[in-house]
Amino acid sequence: MTLGFILLSLAASSTLVEATCTTDECQDENAALLQSSVKQVRAAEELMRDDDAADYDDSDVNAPKFDDGVFQVNPVQPDPVPGNPFQTTPVPSPGKPGFGRCPDYDLGTLPAHESFKHWFLPVDENPPMEEEDFYTRKKKYHKKLKSLDIQKLYEDLETLMFTSQDCWPADGPQDGDIPNYAGLFERLTWHCSGTFRISGGLPEGGCEGGRQRFWPENEWIDNENLDKGRGLLAPIKKKYGDSLSWGDLMTFAGTVGIKASGGPADEFCFGRVDDPDGKDSVTLGVDGINGCSPEDGCVSTECAVTFHWHEQDPTDHPMCNATQNNFRFQGSHKVGLIYVYPDGPQLKMTEPEVNPSWVHQRSARLSGLEIRDTFHRMGWNDEETVALIAGGHTLGRAHGACSFTNANMQGPYFESQEGSGRGPTKDGLCGEGKLAGFGPNTVSSGFEGPWTRTPSQWNYEYLQSTLFEQWEPALSVYGGDQWWTVNRASPNNATMRTTADMALAADDKYRQISIAFDKNHTLFDQAFAAAWRKMVDRSKRHPGANDLKKEAKKTHNKCTDFKFVKPKRPGMYGNKR
């Protein structure tokens, strides 16, 4: 029996009792029944997690690393060698300060008090017209969608992809590659689509609705600086108007980024209908209330029920149980995250894997269990999980180039000074001149560095180096717990891994899948393309992997197989070092 079925059954039974019970005494019985049911589900969750942990054979944790890809989990390595590349910030060329927010930025990011001024706040003396229902909006959009020129849209996005803007410079140059927004747009697509989950047997989330523009999603900490990505896309949305929804634009942008950078994208279907506000995302969790207040009805969601792994430091961040009070379903391990804590669980100092000389004691082994727990909540199997992580971390980089305190890390704008467009920095002075708060002086996740040597070009280095390179703990300038190559002369010595990345090598099941993908790049490309298409297509309105495509074929027939894309000559996507 699955956890979802248990939830659905218990929720249904409690509803039946409540419908026939009105007295105070009977209501007390209902509350007791509900509390008992929640305890049963939580116990089932713990058993499932314990089963996953028991499946892992840690008898060889001190064994050396072999050529077959077996990773030495938290091996005892020599003391770290000085010269951490993540402790140096490139000095930008002198110039004038930044140019402010990108044109039409406000189209892509609405503060809470604007996005629900007729939702939570009192209605003024001139109330708006009654909101159109979903099916009316759907009918209108699908009619407009028929005029969309998909090839022209692709070409516009491809031009933007490789044209760095002063309002938010593209990554690449700081890592010796060409400017490319593919990594940013891939993250934008993933974080918009990755909210999909099945809650109590019912679908929730997904990028249809385009709700990342609104509160609460635009204040989630995991969406930091994605307001800049939406700002870059805003002129394209303005150009195509009602023939292109935000949901379609945000999912297509990341897909084009992969395709235009040489990666696998074999099909895309349009038809996602936008929502007028972020109301349907509240059930996913409220992280920030910077744009409103509790008096206005904005209240942050806290996970009342959490857990730690048995080997985890009890003072380390706890993980949210899937089942919260009153059967609220929590998909990620923290409200505001899409899936997991990338830095992984911190070990107790009494654990045999601990190396006191290391700068952190994050466990790749436990991170593997954590990834499986939350990815399964979101409906992903192990092969899809590996494909998504490996493909998602092939392009782009992480940002943690600055160390500061008292910074503005809050949404919806995630900028040092309102209207500046600069990323969160200390008084806007991280770096100097034109690139202060931009480009190489950006902080998003707090981790720092690219995953591969050519972050502007699709490549197959991620799994190869994750499996066969030896890594040890390091700190970003921001202070993020990450990993660096033990061999300082390695060709990969300017790349980094998070603990969640290292889990693909440390977890036995993930490792075997990763080895298969590393040996067969065609297999990897096919698995990633399929998982990516499944991720961007699923939503509350289209929960099945093929639901969106079936509807598109019946109504507007706006799907593409990208056959119009001309092959690019090798090497033109970025520098090969």
C-alpha positions in Angstrom: 0.0 0.0 0.0 1.5 3.4 -1.0 1.7 6.4 1.3 -0.5 8.4 -1.0 -3.3 5.7 -0.8 -3.0 5.7 3.0 -3.4 9.4 3.1 -6.4 9.4 0.7 -8.1 6.6 2.7 -7.6 8.3 6.0 -8.6 11.7 4.8 -11.8 10.2 3.3 -12.7 8.3 6.4 -12.2 11.4 8.6 -14.4 13.4 6.3 -17.3 10.9 6.6 -17.1 11.0 10.4 -17.1 14.8 10.4 -20.2 15.0 8.1 -22.3 13.0 10.6 -21.0 14.7 13.8 -22.0 18.0 15.3 -21.8 17.8 19.1 -18.7 19.0 21.0 -18.1 15.6 22.3 -18.2 14.0 18.9 -16.0 16.7 17.5 -13.4 15.9 20.2 -13.6 12.3 19.0 -13.0 13.5 15.4 -9.9 15.4 16.5 -8.6 12.3 18.3 -9.2 10.2 15.3 -7.5 12.7 13.0 -4.5 12.8 15.4 -4.3 9.0 15.5 -4.5 8.8 11.7 -1.7 11.4 11.3 0.5 9.4 13.7 -0.1 6.2 11.6 1.0 7.9 8.4 4.1 9.4 10.1 5.0 6.0 11.4 4.6 4.6 7.8 6.9 7.4 6.5 9.6 6.6 9.1 9.4 2.9 8.2 9.8 3.7 4.5 12.9 5.9 5.3 14.4 3.2 7.5 13.9 0.7 4.7 15.8 2.9 2.3 18.6 3.4 4.8 18.8 -0.4 5.5 19.2 -1.0 1.8 22.5 0.9 1.8 25.5 -1.3 2.6 28.0 0.8 4.5 30.3 -2.0 5.3 32.9 -0.7 2.8 32.8 3.0 3.8 36.6 2.9 4.5 37.4 1.0 1.2 39.5 2.8 -1.4 37.9 4.1 -4.6 38.1 1.7 -7.5 38.0 2.2 -11.2 34.5 0.8 -11.5 33.2 4.0 -10.0 32.7 2.9 -6.4 33.0 6.1 -4.4 34.8 6.2 -1.1 32.2 7.8 1.2 33.8 10.6 3.3 37.3 9.0 2.9 40.1 10.1 5.2 42.2 12.5 3.1 45.3 14.6 3.8 44.7 18.0 5.3 43.4 20.5 2.8 46.0 22.2 0.7 45.9 26.0 0.5 44.8 27.7 -2.6 41.1 27.1 -2.7 39.8 28.7 -6.0 36.4 29.3 -4.4 38.1 31.7 -2.0 39.0 34.2 -4.7 36.6 36.6 -6.4 37.5 37.8 -9.9 38.1 41.6 -10.0 35.8 43.2 -12.4 37.0 45.9 -14.8 36.3 49.5 -13.7 33.2 51.1 -14.9 30.0 52.9 -14.1 27.6 51.3 -11.5 24.8 49.0 -12.8 22.0 50.1 -15.0 19.1 49.1 -12.8 16.4 46.5 -13.4 16.0 45.0 -16.8 13.4 46.6 -19.1 9.8 45.4 -18.4 11.1 43.7 -15.3 7.8 44.3 -13.4 5.9 42.1 -15.9 7.7 39.0 -14.5 7.7 39.8 -10.8 4.7 41.2 -8.8 5.0 41.9 -5.1 2.5 40.3 -2.8 0.4 43.4 -2.1 -0.1 43.8 -5.9 -0.7 40.1 -6.9 -3.5 39.6 -4.4 -4.8 43.0 -3.6 -8.3 41.7 -4.3 -7.6 38.4 -2.7 -6.5 38.9 0.9 -6.8 42.7 1.2 -10.1 44.6 1.6 -11.8 45.4 -1.7 -11.9 49.2 -2.4 -14.9 51.1 -3.5 -14.3 50.2 -7.1 -14.0 46.5 -7.1 -12.7 44.8 -10.3 -14.9 42.8 -12.6 -15.4 39.2 -11.6 -12.4 37.0 -12.4 -12.7 34.7 -15.4 -12.8 31.1 -14.6 -10.1 28.7 -15.8 -12.0 27.2 -18.7 -12.8 30.6 -20.1 -9.2 31.7 -19.9 -8.1 28.4 -21.4 -10.5 28.7 -24.4 -9.2 32.3 -25.1 -5.6 31.4 -24.7 -5.7 28.3 -27.0 -7.4 30.4 -29.6 -4.6 33.1 -29.4 -2.0 30.4 -29.3 -2.8 29.2 -32.8 -1.0 32.3 -34.2 2.3 31.6 -32.3 5.3 31.2 -34.6 7.3 28.6 -32.7 10.4 28.9 -34.9 10.5 32.6 -34.5 10.1 32.4 -30.7 12.9 29.8 -30.6 15.2 32.2 -32.6 14.3 35.1 -30.3 15.1 33.1 -27.2 18.4 31.7 -28.8 19.5 35.3 -29.6 18.8 36.3 -26.0 20.5 33.2 -24.7 23.9 34.3 -26.1 23.5 38.1 -25.7 24.6 39.2 -22.3 22.6 42.1 -20.9 24.0 44.9 -18.7 21.0 44.6 -16.4 22.0 41.0 -15.4 25.2 39.7 -17.2 25.2 36.2 -18.4 27.5 33.5 -16.8 30.4 32.0 -18.7 33.2 34.5 -18.9 34.1 34.1 -15.2 34.7 30.4 -16.0 36.6 30.9 -19.3 33.5 30.3 -21.4 31.2 32.4 -23.6 28.2 34.3 -22.1 25.1 32.1 -22.0 21.9 32.3 -20.0 21.1 28.6 -20.5 22.0 27.6 -16.9 19.8 30.5 -15.5 16.8 29.6 -17.7 17.2 25.9 -17.1 17.0 26.6 -13.3 14.0 28.9 -13.9 12.2 26.2 -15.8 13.1 23.5 -13.2 12.0 25.6 -10.2 8.7 26.6 -11.9 7.9 23.0 -13.0 9.5 21.1 -10.1 6.7 22.1 -7.7 4.5 19.4 -9.1 3.6 16.7 -6.6 0.7 14.3 -5.7 -0.8 15.3 -2.4 -3.3 12.9 -0.9 -4.0 11.4 -4.3 -4.6 14.8 -5.9 -2.1 16.7 -8.1 -0.7 20.1 -7.2 1.9 22.6 -8.5 3.7 22.6 -11.9 4.5 25.5 -14.1 1.1 25.8 -15.7 -0.3 29.0 -14.2 3.0 30.8 -14.3 2.7 31.4 -10.6 6.4 31.8 -9.9 5.8 35.5 -10.8 3.5 35.9 -7.7 3.7 35.5 -4.0 4.4 33.1 -2.4 6.6 31.4 -5.0 8.5 34.6 -5.8 9.6 34.8 -2.2 10.9 31.2 -1.9 14.6 31.2 -1.0 15.3 28.6 -3.7 14.0 31.1 -6.3 16.5 33.7 -5.4 17.6 35.8 -8.4 15.1 34.0 -10.7 13.3 37.4 -10.7 16.3 38.5 -12.9 15.6 35.5 -15.3 12.0 36.5 -15.6 13.1 40.1 -16.2 15.2 39.0 -19.1 12.3 37.2 -20.6 9.8 40.0 -20.1 10.5 41.8 -23.4 9.8 38.5 -25.3 6.5 38.1 -23.3 5.6 41.6 -24.2 6.4 41.0 -27.9 4.2 37.9 -28.2 1.5 39.2 -25.9 -1.6 37.0 -25.4 -0.3 34.4 -27.9 2.3 33.2 -25.3 1.6 32.5 -21.6 4.2 32.9 -18.9 3.9 29.2 -18.1 4.8 28.3 -21.7 7.5 31.0 -21.9 9.3 29.9 -18.7 9.2 26.2 -19.6 10.2 26.8 -23.3 13.1 29.2 -22.3 14.9 26.5 -20.3 14.2 23.9 -23.0 15.6 26.2 -25.7 18.6 26.9 -23.5 19.4 23.1 -23.4 18.8 22.7 -27.1 20.7 25.8 -28.2 23.7 24.8 -26.1 23.9 21.4 -27.8 21.8 19.4 -25.3 19.0 16.9 -25.8 15.5 18.3 -26.3 13.2 16.3 -28.6 9.7 17.7 -28.1 7.8 20.6 -26.5 4.1 21.2 -26.4 2.5 24.6 -25.6 -0.9 25.2 -23.9 -0.2 26.1 -20.3 -2.8 28.6 -19.1 -1.7 31.4 -16.8 -3.3 32.1 -13.4 -4.2 35.7 -12.4 -2.5 35.3 -9.0 -0.5 32.9 -6.8 -3.4 31.6 -4.8 -3.0 27.9 -5.9 0.7 28.0 -4.6 -0.2 28.7 -1.0 -0.8 25.0 -0.4 2.8 24.4 -1.5 4.1 26.5 1.4 4.7 30.1 2.3 8.4 30.9 2.8 8.6 34.7 2.9 6.2 37.5 3.7 8.4 40.4 2.8 5.7 41.8 0.5 2.9 41.7 3.0 2.2 41.1 6.6 0.2 38.8 8.9 -2.4 41.5 9.3 -3.0 41.2 5.5 -3.4 37.4 5.8 0.2 36.4 5.0 1.6 33.8 7.3 4.7 31.7 6.8 4.3 28.0 6.7 6.3 26.1 9.3 6.9 22.4 9.3 5.6 21.3 12.6 6.7 17.7 12.0 10.4 17.1 11.1 13.0 14.4 11.3 16.8 13.9 11.4 18.7 10.9 10.2 20.1 8.7 13.0 23.7 9.7 12.2 22.9 13.4 11.7 24.0 16.2 14.0 20.7 17.0 15.9 21.6 20.8 15.7 21.7 20.5 11.9 18.8 21.6 9.8 15.8 19.2 10.2 13.8 17.8 7.2 10.1 18.3 6.8 8.0 15.1 7.0 5.8 14.6 4.0 2.7 14.6 6.3 2.2 17.7 8.3 -0.6 18.7 10.7 -4.2 18.4 9.3 -2.8 16.2 6.5 -1.0 19.1 4.7 1.4 17.5 2.3 5.0 18.9 2.2 6.9 17.9 -0.9 10.3 19.4 -0.3 12.4 19.0 2.9 12.0 22.7 3.7 9.4 25.2 2.7 10.9 27.4 0.1 13.1 24.6 -1.4 12.2 22.8 -4.6 13.5 19.4 -3.3 16.4 19.0 -0.8 19.1 20.8 1.1 22.0 20.8 -1.4 24.6 20.9 1.3 23.4 17.6 2.7 23.2 16.4 6.3 25.9 17.2 8.8 27.3 14.1 10.7 27.5 13.7 14.4 31.2 14.1 15.4 31.0 10.6 16.9 30.4 8.9 13.5 33.2 6.8 12.1 33.1 8.7 8.8 34.1 12.0 10.4 37.5 13.6 9.5 38.2 16.3 12.1 40.6 18.1 9.8 37.9 18.8 7.2 36.0 22.1 7.0 32.7 20.3 7.2 31.3 16.9 7.8 28.5 16.7 5.3 27.6 13.1 4.4 27.1 12.2 0.7 25.7 8.9 1.8 22.9 10.4 3.9 22.3 13.0 1.2 21.5 10.1 -1.2 18.8 8.9 1.2 17.5 12.5 1.5 17.3 12.9 -2.3 15.4 9.6 -2.7 13.0 10.5 0.0 11.9 13.9 -1.5 12.2 13.0 -5.2 9.9 10.0 -4.6 7.4 12.4 -2.9 7.4 14.3 -6.2 6.8 11.2 -8.3 10.4 10.5 -9.7 12.1 7.1 -9.9 15.8 6.6 -9.3 16.8 6.7 -13.0 14.8 9.9 -13.6 16.3 11.5 -10.5 19.9 10.8 -11.7 19.1 12.0 -15.2 17.6 15.3 -14.0 20.4 16.1 -11.5 23.2 15.2 -14.0 21.6 17.1 -16.9 20.5 20.0 -14.7 24.0 20.5 -13.4 25.8 20.3 -16.8 25.1 23.9 -17.8 25.5 27.0 -15.7 27.0 27.4 -12.3 26.3 28.1 -8.6 26.8 31.6 -7.1 28.3 32.3 -3.8 31.1 34.7 -4.7 30.9 37.1 -1.8 31.1 37.0 2.0 28.9 39.5 3.8 26.5 40.1 6.6 23.2 42.0 6.9 22.4 41.4 3.3 19.0 41.6 1.7 18.3 38.0 0.9 14.5 38.4 0.7 12.1 38.2 -2.2 10.4 39.1 -4.3 13.3 41.1 -5.8 16.4 39.6 -4.1 18.4 42.8 -4.6 20.6 44.9 -2.4 18.7 48.1 -3.1 15.2 48.4 -4.4 15.1 49.1 -8.1 18.9 48.5 -8.5 18.5 45.0 -10.1 21.7 44.0 -8.3 21.8 40.7 -6.6 21.8 40.5 -2.8 25.1 42.0 -1.6 26.4 43.9 1.4 25.3 47.5 0.7 25.6 46.7 -3.0 29.4 46.7 -2.8 30.3 43.1 -3.5 32.8 43.7 -6.2 33.5 47.1 -7.7 32.4 49.3 -10.6 30.0 48.1 -13.4 29.9 44.5 -12.1 29.3 45.2 -8.4 26.5 42.8 -7.5 26.5 41.2 -10.9 28.2 38.4 -12.8 31.2 37.2 -10.9 29.9 39.1 -7.8 26.6 37.3 -7.5 25.1 35.3 -4.6 22.2 33.0 -5.1 22.5 29.6 -3.4 25.7 30.5 -1.6 27.7 27.7 -3.4 30.3 28.9 -5.8 31.6 27.6 -9.1 30.6 25.7 -12.3 29.9 21.9 -12.3 31.8 21.4 -15.6 34.7 23.0 -17.5 32.4 24.3 -20.3 29.2 25.5 -18.5 28.0 27.2 -21.7 28.1 24.0 -23.7 26.4 20.6 -23.2 29.0 18.1 -22.3 29.4 14.8 -20.4 31.9 15.8 -17.8 29.5 16.0 -14.8 29.1 12.2 -14.2 32.6 11.3 -15.3 34.2 13.6 -12.8 31.7 13.0 -10.0 32.3 9.2 -10.3 36.0 9.0 -10.9 37.5 12.2 -9.4 38.3 12.3 -5.7 36.7 15.2 -3.8 37.0 16.7 -0.4 35.1 19.4 1.6 35.7 23.0 0.8 33.9 26.3 1.6 32.7 28.9 -0.9 33.5 32.6 -0.1 29.9 32.9 1.1 30.5 30.0 3.5 28.6 27.3 1.7 29.6 23.7 2.4 30.7 22.2 -0.9 33.4 19.9 -2.4 36.6 20.4 -4.3 39.0 18.1 -6.1 41.6 16.4 -4.0 44.0 16.6 -6.9 44.8 20.3 -7.2 46.3 19.7 -10.6 43.2 18.0 -11.9 41.6 19.4 -15.1 38.5 19.7 -13.0 40.1 21.8 -10.2 38.0 24.9 -10.9 34.7 23.0 -10.7 32.7 22.2 -7.6 30.2 19.7 -6.3 27.5 20.1 -3.6 27.0 17.2 -1.2 23.8 16.3 -3.1 25.9 16.0 -6.3 28.3 13.6 -4.4 25.3 11.5 -3.5 25.1 10.2 -7.1 28.5 8.5 -6.4 28.0 7.6 -2.8 24.5 6.0 -3.0 24.8 2.4 -4.5 21.7 2.6 -6.6 22.4 6.1 -7.9 26.0 5.1 -8.6 25.1 2.2 -10.8 22.7 4.3 -12.8 25.3 7.0 -13.1 27.9 4.5 -14.4 25.5 3.3 -17.0 24.8 6.9 -18.2 28.5 7.7 -18.2 29.3 4.7 -20.4 26.4 5.4 -22.8 25.9 9.1 -23.6 23.0 8.3 -26.0 21.2 6.5 -23.1 21.8 9.5 -20.9 20.6 12.0 -23.4 17.4 10.0 -24.0 16.8 9.6 -20.3 17.3 13.3 -19.6 15.1 14.4 -22.5 12.3 12.2 -21.4 12.5 13.2 -17.7 12.8 16.9 -18.7 9.7 16.7 -20.9 7.8 14.9 -18.2 8.8 17.6 -15.6 7.8 20.6 -17.8 4.5 19.0 -18.9 3.0 17.8 -15.6 0.9 20.2 -13.6 -2.3 20.3 -11.5 -4.4 20.6 -14.7 -2.3 18.0 -16.6 -1.0 15.5 -14.1 -0.3 12.7 -16.6 3.0 12.7 -18.5 1.2 12.9 -21.8 -1.9 14.9 -20.8 -0.6 18.3 -22.2 0.4 16.7 -25.5 -2.9 15.0 -26.0 -4.8 18.2 -25.3 -2.5 20.2 -27.6 -3.1 17.8 -30.5 -6.9 18.1 -30.1 -7.1 21.9 -29.7 -4.3 24.1 -31.1 -1.7 21.6 -32.4 1.2 23.7 -31.1 4.0 21.1 -30.5 7.5 21.0 -31.9 10.1 18.4 -32.4 12.8 21.0 -33.1 13.5 19.7 -36.6 13.8 23.3 -37.8 16.9 23.8 -35.6 20.0 23.8 -37.7 23.0 21.7 -36.3 25.8 23.9 -35.0 29.4 23.1 -35.7 31.3 21.5 -32.8 32.9 24.0 -30.4 30.8 27.0 -31.2 28.8 26.8 -28.0 31.7 27.5 -25.7 35.4 27.1 -25.1 36.8 23.6 -25.0 39.7 23.5 -22.5 
